[in-house]
Amino acid sequence: MSPSRHRKLAAIVIGLALAGIPAALVHLWLSSYVEQQVAADLDVAAKRVIGLAETRLGAAVEALDDLMSRGVHSCAQTDLGLMNDTLFSVTPVKEVSVLGADGATTCTNLGIPLGERQVISQPIASAYPGVVIEVLQLGDRTEHVVRLRNMNGLGGAGLAVLVPADLFLPRTSSDGGPVLVRARIDAVDGTLIGERGAEHSDGASDDERVVTTLRSDRFGITVTISTPRGRLLASHSDLVMIGTVGTGSAAALILALAAFGPWRPRGSPVADLERAIENNEFVAYYQPIVDLTTARVVSAEVLIRWRKPDGTMVPPVQFIPLAESTGLIVEVTRALMRRVCAEVGAAIGSRPDFSIGFNLAARHFNDEAVVADVAKIFGASPIALSQVLLEVTERQPLEDLAMARRVIGALQALGVRVGIDDLGTGHSGLSYMLKLGVDFIKIDKLFVDAIDTERYSTTIIETLVELGRNMYMEIIAEGVETFEQMAHLRARSIRKAQGYAFAPPLPGPSFLRLLEAADPVHPGEKALPASRAA
């Protein structure tokens, strides 16, 4: 090899070595910068979580003070009625109870036994006079609840309200993307209240994580947000890679190879959801609704599943919250309605007395776009608009009740019937029932489950039945699983019910076979009206 070629080879080697030095420095600098930015983001996330927790607890304190000021102190029916009013009107509160002088629970507004109640934390003094906060475990459940109690009631009695720890923690990240952090809420004595987010399954120690902690002096709770350093650096690998590439062509080649190797960033959940809509991957399952007086299948609720190209079936709990937070729920609902029309439209259209129901999210009531969607989709299908039922779900609150009422009125003008799903367990309380002018309500499984256990559930169901009757609303019971529950509901004049006692959610072909067996229709004919067929 000639000397000149030796010199050229040496120059290349030296150049690569020299290029590596600034590349390494830039890499270190960018890694430090990313960590600082993520630490700032964690601080924002912690403030968001602690703000949500303080809002929920503040509403519970106000509810407790209101009941105390109104003299509620016993298990008398009048006091239980006032406690029920609070349960329906204050979203975070899921139970109101009367406590004896020893702090033991005397009775609750629902009367539903939740198992043994064990206080697992020290009493936490709040910034509100007389209000003490405790963490409870109910029976053998792993989830914890927060109890706020005030023992300054009449005759030495006290009142308490329960707020599930689940309500303190957001279900999705602020931008609707994957949750890359873990949020944890503890009492000041270190007792865990609740946690949610990405699992720390990578074996990272506490020293290998970025952590932000905030404390609420008003309620004596601490919020901790954390994420492994390796995970946050991987999520920002593009930024680090681009900066390092700029230091030299040799480093650019190495990093380009790495970029197309196993470090390739994964697709975002939002992009996956958009692709699923485009590829029509959402499928319909149908849960029959039965007339308890005739045992006829008279309706069905459409439930959604996501069937991926590899055949994997994704349950709605894993994608509906993201669809709602990003607004994609509107497109998902359109796709589901079109699929139902194509799959079972002819069978339902030939049975004029049969109804088909869909769930609508809060986003659908921000404007009247859903009215145009329903008119277009079902106007071009065998399913008549009078056969369509739309249920207002309560996973998120309605932002504008006046607009929601206009949307519901426009849907009803088309002939569509609108109802409230899971009444009493979401954001609405009784306010939706009173203000939205709906046609039917659904009694949540929570109350149906308690039929065989406590008499208070009977009182609640009878109250809902009486309210529905006075407001000319139809009532449907959900989650019916036993003959005793069916008999109880039928004795209270509830005609329609759904649940595993009748049938689970069925895929389209199975549902069509059930429909044909229960109400056969010959080609070219329509089913007889229920009154004649019975």
C-alpha positions in Angstrom: 0.0 0.0 0.0 1.4 3.4 -1.0 2.2 6.0 1.6 -0.5 8.3 0.2 -3.1 5.6 0.7 -1.8 5.0 4.2 -2.2 8.7 4.9 -5.7 8.7 3.5 -6.7 5.7 5.6 -5.2 7.2 8.7 -7.1 10.5 8.0 -10.4 8.6 7.8 -9.8 6.8 11.1 -8.8 10.0 12.8 -11.8 11.8 11.3 -14.2 9.1 12.6 -12.6 9.3 16.0 -12.8 13.1 16.2 -16.4 13.0 14.9 -17.3 10.6 17.7 -16.2 13.1 20.4 -18.7 15.9 19.6 -21.3 13.3 18.8 -21.0 11.9 22.3 -21.0 15.3 23.9 -24.2 16.3 21.9 -25.8 13.0 22.9 -25.1 13.7 26.6 -26.3 17.3 26.4 -29.6 16.3 24.6 -30.3 13.5 27.0 -29.9 15.9 29.9 -32.1 18.4 28.2 -34.8 15.8 27.5 -34.8 14.8 31.2 -35.2 18.4 32.3 -38.2 18.8 29.9 -39.8 15.6 31.0 -39.3 16.6 34.7 -41.2 19.8 33.9 -43.9 17.8 32.1 -44.2 15.5 35.2 -44.6 18.6 37.4 -47.5 19.7 35.2 -49.0 16.3 35.4 -48.7 16.2 39.2 -50.4 19.5 39.4 -53.2 18.2 37.2 -53.7 15.1 39.4 -53.6 16.9 42.7 -56.0 19.6 41.3 -58.4 16.8 40.3 -58.2 15.2 43.7 -58.7 18.5 45.5 -61.8 19.3 43.3 -63.3 15.9 44.0 -62.6 16.1 47.8 -63.8 19.7 47.9 -67.2 18.7 46.4 -67.4 15.8 48.9 -66.8 18.2 51.8 -69.4 20.6 50.6 -71.9 17.8 50.3 -71.1 16.7 53.9 -71.4 20.2 55.2 -74.8 20.6 53.4 -76.2 17.4 55.0 -74.9 18.5 58.5 -76.5 21.9 58.1 -79.8 20.3 57.2 -79.8 18.2 60.4 -79.3 14.8 58.8 -78.2 12.5 61.7 -80.2 9.3 61.6 -81.4 6.3 59.6 -85.0 7.7 59.3 -86.5 7.7 55.9 -86.5 11.5 55.7 -82.8 11.6 56.3 -82.1 8.7 53.9 -84.0 10.6 51.3 -81.8 13.7 51.7 -78.7 11.4 51.5 -80.0 9.9 48.3 -80.5 13.4 46.8 -76.8 14.1 47.6 -75.7 10.9 45.9 -77.6 11.7 42.7 -76.4 15.4 42.6 -72.7 15.2 43.7 -70.6 13.2 41.2 -67.7 12.1 43.4 -69.9 10.9 46.3 -70.9 7.2 45.9 -72.2 6.6 49.4 -73.5 8.6 52.4 -73.5 6.9 55.8 -74.5 7.6 59.4 -71.8 6.9 62.0 -72.3 6.1 65.7 -70.4 7.8 68.5 -67.7 5.1 68.2 -67.3 5.8 64.5 -68.9 2.5 63.3 -71.3 2.7 60.3 -74.9 2.6 61.5 -76.6 2.7 58.0 -76.0 4.0 54.5 -78.3 5.7 52.0 -78.2 2.8 49.6 -78.2 0.0 52.2 -76.0 -2.1 49.9 -73.5 -4.1 51.9 -70.0 -3.5 50.7 -68.3 -6.0 53.1 -66.2 -5.3 56.1 -64.9 -1.8 56.3 -61.4 -1.6 57.6 -59.7 1.8 58.2 -56.1 1.3 57.0 -54.7 4.8 57.6 -54.3 7.2 60.4 -57.0 9.9 60.7 -55.9 12.8 58.5 -56.8 16.3 59.6 -58.1 18.5 56.8 -58.2 22.3 56.4 -62.0 22.1 57.1 -63.1 22.2 60.8 -64.4 18.9 62.0 -63.7 17.0 58.8 -61.4 14.0 59.1 -60.1 12.0 56.1 -59.4 8.2 56.3 -58.5 5.5 53.8 -60.7 2.4 53.9 -60.6 -1.0 52.4 -64.0 -2.7 51.7 -64.0 -6.4 52.3 -61.4 -8.2 50.1 -61.4 -5.6 47.3 -58.0 -4.3 46.3 -59.3 -0.8 45.4 -59.3 1.7 48.3 -61.9 4.4 49.0 -61.5 7.7 50.8 -63.9 8.5 53.7 -64.6 12.0 54.8 -66.3 12.1 58.2 -67.6 14.7 60.6 -68.5 13.6 64.1 -70.2 16.9 65.2 -73.7 15.7 64.4 -76.7 15.8 66.6 -76.6 13.4 69.6 -73.0 12.5 69.1 -73.7 10.9 65.7 -71.7 11.7 62.7 -71.9 11.6 58.9 -69.5 10.3 56.3 -69.2 10.2 52.6 -67.2 7.8 50.5 -65.2 8.7 47.3 -63.5 5.9 45.3 -59.8 6.5 44.8 -60.3 5.8 41.1 -62.0 9.2 40.7 -58.8 11.0 41.7 -56.7 9.7 38.8 -57.0 10.6 35.1 -57.7 7.7 32.7 -55.8 9.1 29.8 -52.9 11.5 29.3 -53.7 15.1 28.6 -53.1 14.8 24.9 -55.0 11.6 24.5 -51.9 9.6 23.9 -50.4 6.6 25.8 -49.8 7.1 29.5 -46.0 6.9 29.9 -46.0 7.9 33.6 -47.4 6.4 36.8 -49.5 8.5 39.1 -49.8 7.5 42.8 -51.7 9.2 45.6 -50.8 8.5 49.2 -52.0 9.7 52.6 -49.5 11.7 54.6 -48.8 8.6 56.7 -47.8 6.7 53.6 -51.0 4.7 53.1 -51.7 4.1 49.4 -54.9 5.6 48.2 -54.7 4.7 44.5 -52.4 4.5 41.5 -52.8 4.3 37.7 -50.6 4.5 34.6 -47.7 2.8 32.9 -46.4 -0.3 34.7 -42.8 -0.1 36.0 -42.1 -3.6 34.6 -38.6 -2.8 33.4 -37.0 -3.4 36.7 -35.9 0.2 37.1 -34.9 1.2 40.7 -36.0 4.4 42.4 -32.7 6.0 41.5 -33.3 5.2 37.8 -36.6 7.1 37.6 -37.6 10.7 37.2 -40.0 11.6 40.0 -42.1 14.6 40.9 -44.0 14.8 44.3 -46.6 17.4 45.3 -48.6 17.7 48.6 -52.0 19.0 49.3 -52.1 20.8 52.6 -55.9 21.1 52.4 -56.5 17.4 52.5 -53.2 15.8 53.7 -52.5 13.8 50.5 -49.4 13.4 48.4 -49.2 12.9 44.6 -46.2 11.2 43.1 -45.6 11.1 39.3 -42.7 9.0 38.0 -41.3 7.4 34.8 -38.1 5.4 34.2 -35.3 7.4 32.6 -34.9 4.7 30.0 -38.5 5.0 28.9 -38.5 8.8 28.5 -35.2 8.7 26.6 -36.6 6.1 24.3 -39.7 8.2 23.7 -37.5 11.1 22.7 -34.9 9.1 20.8 -35.6 11.0 17.5 -34.6 14.3 19.1 -31.4 12.9 20.5 -30.6 11.0 17.2 -31.1 14.1 15.0 -28.8 16.2 17.2 -26.1 13.6 17.2 -26.3 13.1 13.5 -25.4 16.7 12.9 -21.9 16.3 14.4 -20.5 14.3 11.5 -21.3 12.1 8.6 -19.7 9.0 10.2 -22.0 9.3 13.3 -24.9 9.9 10.9 -24.4 6.6 9.2 -24.3 4.7 12.5 -27.4 6.4 13.9 -29.3 6.0 10.6 -28.7 2.2 10.9 -29.9 2.3 14.5 -33.0 4.3 13.5 -34.1 1.6 11.2 -33.3 -1.2 13.6 -35.1 -2.1 16.8 -35.2 1.5 18.0 -37.9 2.4 15.4 -40.6 4.4 17.3 -43.9 2.6 17.7 -47.1 3.9 16.1 -49.2 6.1 18.3 -52.5 4.8 19.7 -54.4 7.6 18.1 -52.9 6.6 14.7 -53.9 3.0 15.3 -57.4 4.1 16.1 -57.7 6.2 12.9 -56.4 3.3 10.9 -59.0 1.0 12.5 -61.8 3.4 11.5 -60.4 3.6 7.9 -60.1 -0.2 7.6 -63.6 -0.8 9.2 -62.1 -3.0 12.0 -64.9 -2.2 14.5 -67.6 -4.9 14.8 -71.0 -4.9 16.5 -72.2 -7.2 19.3 -75.9 -7.2 20.2 -77.3 -7.7 23.6 -81.0 -8.6 23.5 -83.6 -6.7 25.5 -86.6 -8.9 26.7 -90.2 -7.9 27.5 -90.7 -9.5 31.0 -94.4 -9.8 30.5 -94.3 -11.7 27.2 -90.8 -13.1 27.2 -90.3 -11.7 23.6 -87.1 -10.2 22.4 -88.2 -6.7 21.6 -84.9 -4.8 21.3 -81.1 -5.0 21.4 -78.3 -2.7 22.5 -75.4 -2.5 20.1 -72.0 -2.9 21.8 -68.7 -2.3 20.0 -65.6 -4.5 19.8 -62.3 -3.8 17.9 -61.2 -6.8 15.8 -57.6 -6.3 14.6 -56.3 -7.7 11.4 -54.6 -10.6 13.3 -57.9 -11.6 14.8 -57.2 -10.1 18.2 -60.4 -8.8 19.8 -60.0 -5.6 21.8 -62.6 -4.8 24.5 -64.1 -1.3 24.5 -62.6 -0.4 27.9 -59.2 -0.3 26.2 -60.0 2.2 23.4 -63.3 4.0 24.1 -61.7 6.5 26.7 -59.1 7.4 24.1 -61.7 7.7 21.3 -63.8 10.1 23.6 -60.8 12.2 24.7 -59.6 12.7 21.1 -63.1 13.2 19.5 -62.7 10.1 17.3 -65.7 8.7 19.1 -67.9 10.5 16.5 -66.2 8.6 13.6 -66.3 5.4 15.5 -70.0 5.7 16.1 -70.7 6.5 12.4 -68.8 3.4 11.4 -70.7 1.2 13.9 -74.1 2.5 12.8 -73.2 1.8 9.1 -72.0 -1.7 10.0 -75.3 -2.5 11.9 -77.4 -1.3 8.9 -75.4 -3.5 6.5 -75.3 -6.5 8.9 -78.8 -6.7 10.4 -80.7 -3.8 8.7 -83.0 -6.1 6.6 -83.9 -8.3 9.6 -84.7 -5.3 11.9 -86.5 -3.4 9.1 -88.8 -6.4 8.5 -89.8 -6.3 12.2 -91.4 -2.8 12.8 -91.9 -3.3 16.5 -88.2 -4.1 17.1 -85.8 -1.4 18.3 -82.0 -1.1 18.0 -80.0 1.0 20.5 -76.7 2.8 20.3 -74.6 4.6 22.9 -73.7 8.2 22.4 -70.8 10.0 24.2 -70.8 13.6 25.6 -69.0 14.7 22.5 -72.0 13.9 20.3 -74.0 16.7 22.1 -71.6 19.5 21.5 -73.3 20.3 18.1 -76.0 18.9 15.9 -73.8 16.9 13.6 -75.1 13.6 15.1 -78.6 14.6 13.9 -77.5 14.8 10.3 -75.5 11.5 10.7 -78.5 9.6 12.1 -80.9 11.0 9.4 -78.4 10.1 6.6 -77.4 6.7 7.8 -80.8 5.3 8.8 -82.7 7.3 6.1 -80.9 5.1 3.5 -81.4 1.8 5.4 -84.3 -0.6 6.0 -84.3 0.4 9.7 -86.9 3.1 10.3 -85.9 6.1 12.4 -88.7 5.2 14.8 -86.8 1.9 15.5 -83.6 3.7 16.6 -82.8 4.2 20.3 -79.9 6.4 21.4 -78.5 6.3 24.9 -76.7 9.2 26.6 -73.7 7.6 28.4 -72.2 9.3 31.4 -68.5 8.6 31.3 -67.9 12.3 30.6 -70.2 15.2 31.6 -72.3 17.1 29.1 -70.6 20.5 28.7 -73.6 22.4 27.6 -77.0 21.1 28.7 -78.9 23.7 26.6 -77.2 22.5 23.5 -77.7 18.9 24.5 -81.4 19.5 24.9 -81.6 21.0 21.4 -79.8 18.0 19.9 -82.1 15.6 21.7 -85.1 17.6 20.5 -83.9 17.5 16.9 -83.3 13.7 17.2 -86.8 13.2 18.6 -88.2 15.3 15.8 -86.8 12.6 13.4 -88.7 9.9 15.3 -85.7 8.7 17.3 -86.1 7.9 21.0 -83.4 9.1 23.4 -82.6 7.7 26.9 -80.2 7.9 29.8 -77.8 4.9 30.3 -76.7 3.8 33.8 -78.9 6.4 35.6 -77.4 7.5 38.9 -73.9 6.2 38.5 -72.2 8.7 36.3 -72.0 12.5 36.0 -75.7 13.2 35.7 -77.5 12.4 38.9 -81.1 13.3 38.4 -80.3 16.5 36.5 -80.1 14.8 33.1 -83.4 13.1 33.7 -85.1 16.4 34.7 -83.5 18.7 32.1 -83.0 16.7 28.9 -86.5 15.6 28.1 -85.5 12.0 27.3 -87.9 9.1 26.4 -86.5 6.3 28.6 -84.0 5.5 31.4 -81.9 2.5 32.2 -81.5 1.3 35.8 -77.8 0.5 36.4 -76.7 -3.0 37.3 -75.5 -1.6 40.6 -79.1 -1.4 41.8 -80.2 -4.6 40.2 -77.4 -6.5 41.9 -78.5 -5.3 45.3 -82.1 -6.6 44.9 -81.5 -9.8 46.7 -79.4 -8.3 49.5 -80.9 -5.0 50.9 -84.3 -3.4 51.1 -82.9 0.1 50.3 -82.3 -1.0 46.7 -86.0 -1.8 46.4 -86.8 1.8 47.5 -84.4 3.3 44.9 -85.9 1.2 42.1 -89.4 2.0 43.1 -88.5 5.7 43.3 -87.0 5.5 39.7 -90.1 3.7 38.5 -92.4 6.3 40.0 -90.4 9.1 38.6 -90.3 7.5 35.2 -94.1 6.9 35.2 -94.9 10.4 36.2 -92.6 11.8 33.5 -93.9 9.3 30.9 -90.6 7.6 30.5 -90.0 3.9 29.7 -87.7 2.0 32.1 -85.2 -0.7 31.2 -83.2 -2.7 33.8 -79.6 -3.7 33.0 -77.5 -6.5 34.3 -80.3 -9.0 35.2 -78.7 -12.3 36.1 -81.2 -14.3 38.2 -84.8 -15.4 38.2 -85.4 -13.6 41.5 -84.3 -10.3 40.0 -86.6 -10.8 37.0 -89.6 -11.5 39.3 -88.7 -8.5 41.5 -88.5 -6.2 38.5 -91.7 -7.5 37.0 -93.6 -7.1 40.3 -92.5 -3.4 40.2 -94.1 -2.9 36.7 -90.7 -2.9 34.9 -91.4 -4.5 31.5 -88.0 -4.5 29.8 -84.7 -5.9 30.9 -81.3 -7.1 29.6 -78.5 -9.2 31.0 -76.9 -12.6 31.1 -80.1 -14.1 32.5 -81.4 -13.8 28.9 -78.3 -13.7 26.6 -74.8 -12.3 26.6 -73.8 -9.8 23.8 -73.9 -11.8 20.6 -72.0 -11.4 17.3 -74.1 -10.5 14.3 -74.7 -14.1 12.9 -75.7 -15.4 16.3 -78.0 -12.5 16.9 -79.7 -13.0 13.5 -80.3 -16.7 14.4 -81.8 -15.7 17.7 -84.0 -13.1 16.1 -85.3 -15.5 13.5 -86.0 -18.2 16.1 -87.8 -15.8 18.4 -89.7 -13.9 15.7 -89.6 -15.7 12.4 -90.4 -13.7 9.2 -90.9 -15.2 5.8 -89.4 -13.5 2.8 -91.5 -10.5 1.6 -93.4 -10.4 4.9 -93.1 -8.3 8.0 -93.4 -9.5 11.6 -96.7 -9.1 13.3 -97.1 -6.3 15.8 -96.3 -7.5 19.4 -100.0 -7.1 20.4 -101.2 -9.5 17.7 -98.3 -11.9 17.9 -98.8 -12.4 21.6 
